[in-house]
Amino acid sequence: MCACPACPKGALPAMYTKDSTYKPTGKDITLGSAKVYVTGDPSWKTAVIVMHDVFGPEGGHHKALCDALAAGGHYVVSACVLACVRSSRIDRSIR
C-alpha cells in the first residue's frame, strides 16, 4: 500500500514507500538540458520511457519503479519534464 495520503487506495506496493532503504541502481545523466535517470542495459531489445507525476521525478519512488522495470529486462529512461516546462515560454507567460 502506498504511504502517501494523496495516493488512491492500493496505488503502489510497499516496496516503493519512503520508509524503504532502497538504493537506486541506475544513474542520473544529462541529455541536452534535461536531467535523465537511466537504468538497465541500452543494448536490450525493449525500452520503457517513464513519465513522472506532478510532484516531479524526486517526489516519489520513480527510481525504484524504473529499476524494477529494468530488472524485468527493459532499458528504462525517465526524464525530468518539469524542468523543460518551467523554462518554456508558455510557462513564463502564465506567471
Backbone as JSON, one array per atom type, in Angstrom:
{
  "sequence": "MCACPACPKGALPAMYTKDSTYKPTGKDITLGSAKVYVTGDPSWKTAVIVMHDVFGPEGGHHKALCDALAAGGHYVVSACVLACVRSSRIDRSIR",
  "N": [[0.83, -1.18, 0.0], [0.5, 2.24, -0.72], [2.23, 4.81, 1.02], [1.66, 7.45, 0.92], [-0.68, 9.99, 1.63], [-2.1, 11.21, -0.41], [-2.34, 9.4, -2.44], [-4.4, 7.08, -4.27], [-6.34, 4.35, -2.88], [-4.52, 1.36, -2.7], [-2.52, 2.12, -4.51], [0.45, 1.91, -5.02], [2.76, -0.77, -4.35], [4.23, -1.66, -1.12], [7.0, -1.72, -1.44], [7.79, 0.6, -2.64], [7.71, 2.64, -0.81], [8.59, 5.54, 1.2], [9.82, 4.77, 3.52], [11.54, 2.82, 2.91], [14.8, 1.4, 2.51], [15.89, 1.56, 0.09], [18.27, 1.68, -2.54], [19.0, 3.36, -5.48], [19.76, 1.75, -8.61], [20.39, 2.64, -11.09], [21.57, 5.47, -13.05], [21.99, 9.05, -12.91], [21.95, 11.18, -15.62], [22.81, 13.77, -18.0], [21.07, 14.93, -20.75], [21.31, 16.99, -23.31], [19.65, 19.7, -22.1], [18.24, 18.37, -20.24], [17.67, 16.57, -17.23], [18.17, 13.2, -16.7], [17.19, 9.96, -15.68], [18.6, 6.84, -16.0], [18.46, 3.32, -16.4], [19.31, -0.14, -16.52], [20.26, -2.08, -19.44], [21.32, -0.57, -22.35], [21.53, -2.05, -24.69], [19.58, -3.92, -24.69], [16.56, -5.33, -26.09], [14.14, -4.07, -25.63], [12.58, -1.05, -24.47], [11.56, 1.3, -21.98], [9.86, 4.27, -21.41], [9.58, 6.32, -18.74], [7.31, 8.48, -17.28], [7.15, 11.06, -14.95], [5.01, 12.06, -12.15], [2.97, 14.9, -11.13], [4.47, 15.79, -8.98], [7.09, 15.57, -9.65], [10.24, 13.95, -10.61], [11.73, 13.4, -8.33], [9.93, 13.38, -6.34], [8.61, 11.11, -5.56], [8.68, 7.63, -5.85], [10.02, 7.03, -8.17], [12.52, 6.2, -9.2], [12.86, 3.7, -8.01], [10.73, 2.35, -9.19], [11.54, 2.5, -11.88], [13.9, 0.98, -11.74], [12.82, -1.49, -11.06], [11.41, -2.08, -13.39], [13.6, -2.29, -15.11], [14.83, -4.51, -14.02], [13.15, -6.39, -15.0], [14.02, -6.72, -17.55], [14.12, -4.53, -19.29], [15.36, -1.56, -20.87], [15.41, 1.46, -19.27], [14.27, 4.79, -19.26], [13.93, 7.87, -17.71], [12.94, 11.04, -17.85], [13.25, 14.39, -16.58], [10.61, 16.16, -17.01], [9.43, 18.42, -16.0], [11.38, 20.39, -15.62], [11.89, 21.21, -18.2], [9.39, 22.26, -18.91], [9.11, 24.31, -17.04], [10.99, 26.13, -17.93], [10.01, 26.96, -20.3], [8.59, 29.15, -22.82], [5.83, 29.29, -22.74], [5.18, 28.64, -20.09], [6.39, 30.79, -18.7], [4.79, 32.86, -19.54], [2.44, 32.6, -18.11], [2.91, 33.31, -15.53]],
  "CA": [[0.0, 0.0, 0.0], [1.23, 3.5, -0.77], [2.25, 5.53, 2.29], [1.28, 8.84, 0.65], [-2.12, 10.17, 1.82], [-2.72, 11.68, -1.65], [-2.47, 8.28, -3.38], [-5.63, 6.3, -4.14], [-6.19, 3.07, -2.2], [-3.86, 0.33, -3.49], [-1.74, 2.75, -5.58], [1.72, 1.22, -5.28], [3.11, -1.67, -3.25], [5.07, -1.13, -0.04], [8.41, -1.61, -1.83], [8.05, 1.93, -3.13], [7.46, 3.64, 0.22], [9.73, 6.33, 1.63], [10.46, 4.08, 4.64], [12.46, 1.85, 2.33], [16.24, 1.71, 2.47], [16.22, 1.29, -1.3], [19.32, 2.46, -3.2], [18.84, 3.24, -6.93], [20.83, 1.04, -9.31], [20.68, 3.36, -12.33], [22.39, 6.67, -12.87], [21.48, 10.31, -13.42], [22.79, 11.76, -16.67], [22.24, 14.95, -18.63], [20.94, 14.88, -22.2], [20.97, 18.38, -23.64], [19.43, 20.42, -20.85], [17.35, 17.56, -19.41], [18.19, 15.59, -16.28], [17.55, 11.92, -17.06], [17.59, 8.78, -14.93], [18.62, 5.66, -16.87], [18.8, 2.07, -15.74], [19.23, -1.28, -17.43], [21.28, -2.17, -20.49], [20.78, 0.01, -23.6], [21.56, -3.0, -25.81], [18.4, -4.79, -24.63], [15.66, -5.12, -27.23], [12.96, -3.29, -25.27], [12.83, 0.13, -23.65], [10.38, 1.91, -21.38], [10.02, 5.67, -21.02], [8.75, 6.56, -17.56], [6.98, 9.88, -17.05], [6.83, 11.29, -13.54], [3.75, 12.73, -11.88], [3.04, 16.34, -10.91], [5.44, 16.07, -7.93], [8.43, 15.5, -10.22], [10.92, 12.66, -10.52], [12.27, 13.19, -6.99], [8.83, 13.49, -5.4], [8.01, 9.81, -5.26], [9.56, 6.46, -5.89], [10.19, 6.79, -9.59], [13.74, 5.44, -9.47], [12.59, 2.3, -7.64], [9.88, 1.8, -10.25], [12.39, 2.33, -13.07], [14.8, -0.14, -11.51], [12.02, -2.71, -11.11], [11.19, -2.36, -14.82], [14.89, -2.73, -15.67], [15.05, -5.89, -13.56], [12.33, -7.22, -15.87], [14.66, -6.86, -18.85], [13.9, -3.35, -20.13], [16.17, -0.36, -20.68], [14.43, 2.44, -18.78], [14.68, 6.19, -19.3], [12.96, 8.75, -17.08], [13.43, 12.42, -17.95], [12.57, 15.41, -15.8], [9.91, 17.03, -17.95], [9.07, 19.68, -15.33], [12.44, 21.37, -15.86], [11.67, 21.74, -19.55], [8.17, 23.06, -18.9], [9.35, 25.52, -16.25], [11.8, 27.09, -18.66], [9.41, 27.26, -21.6], [7.96, 30.46, -23.0], [4.43, 29.16, -22.34], [5.12, 28.69, -18.63], [6.74, 32.14, -18.27], [3.72, 33.79, -19.87], [1.32, 32.48, -17.18], [3.31, 33.71, -14.18]],
  "C": [[0.88, 1.24, 0.0], [1.13, 4.22, 0.56], [1.79, 6.98, 2.13], [-0.23, 9.02, 0.82], [-2.84, 10.66, 0.56], [-2.97, 10.56, -2.65], [-3.79, 7.55, -3.19], [-5.32, 4.95, -3.47], [-5.58, 2.04, -3.15], [-2.95, 0.85, -4.58], [-0.46, 2.01, -5.92], [2.05, 0.3, -4.1], [4.11, -1.04, -2.28], [6.53, -0.98, -0.45], [8.78, -0.22, -2.32], [7.85, 3.02, -2.07], [8.73, 4.36, 0.63], [10.47, 5.69, 2.8], [11.55, 3.13, 4.16], [13.91, 2.34, 2.4], [16.77, 1.48, 1.06], [17.3, 2.23, -1.83], [19.16, 2.27, -4.71], [20.04, 2.55, -7.58], [21.21, 1.71, -10.62], [21.56, 4.56, -12.08], [21.68, 7.89, -13.47], [22.47, 10.84, -14.45], [22.11, 13.02, -17.18], [22.24, 14.76, -20.14], [20.46, 16.25, -22.64], [20.84, 19.16, -22.36], [18.56, 19.62, -19.88], [18.12, 16.63, -18.49], [17.44, 14.29, -16.53], [18.09, 10.83, -16.16], [17.51, 7.59, -15.88], [19.04, 4.45, -16.06], [18.56, 0.91, -16.69], [20.32, -1.19, -18.48], [20.71, -1.62, -21.8], [20.82, -0.95, -24.79], [20.38, -3.97, -25.76], [17.42, -4.41, -25.71], [14.42, -4.31, -26.9], [13.37, -2.11, -24.39], [11.49, 0.66, -23.14], [10.74, 3.35, -21.04], [9.05, 5.92, -19.88], [8.56, 8.07, -17.39], [6.61, 10.04, -15.58], [5.48, 11.98, -13.4], [3.98, 14.22, -11.61], [4.08, 16.72, -9.85], [6.88, 15.99, -8.43], [9.12, 14.17, -9.97], [11.52, 12.38, -9.14], [11.17, 13.18, -5.94], [8.19, 12.18, -5.0], [9.06, 8.72, -5.3], [9.82, 6.05, -7.32], [11.43, 5.96, -9.9], [13.56, 3.98, -9.11], [11.72, 1.63, -8.69], [10.69, 1.55, -11.51], [13.31, 1.13, -12.92], [14.06, -1.47, -11.54], [11.71, -3.08, -12.57], [12.46, -2.86, -15.49], [15.19, -4.17, -15.25], [14.22, -6.88, -14.37], [12.85, -7.32, -17.28], [14.46, -5.69, -19.8], [14.95, -2.29, -19.84], [15.18, 0.75, -20.35], [15.04, 3.83, -18.75], [13.56, 7.01, -18.66], [13.54, 10.16, -17.06], [12.61, 13.35, -17.06], [11.89, 16.37, -16.76], [9.5, 18.35, -17.31], [10.11, 20.76, -15.58], [12.26, 22.01, -17.23], [10.46, 22.65, -19.58], [8.4, 24.37, -18.16], [10.13, 26.57, -17.03], [11.19, 27.49, -20.0], [8.76, 28.64, -21.63], [6.5, 30.42, -22.54], [4.31, 29.31, -20.83], [5.41, 30.11, -18.14], [5.58, 33.1, -18.52], [2.56, 33.69, -18.88], [1.69, 32.89, -15.77], [2.81, 35.06, -13.83]]
}
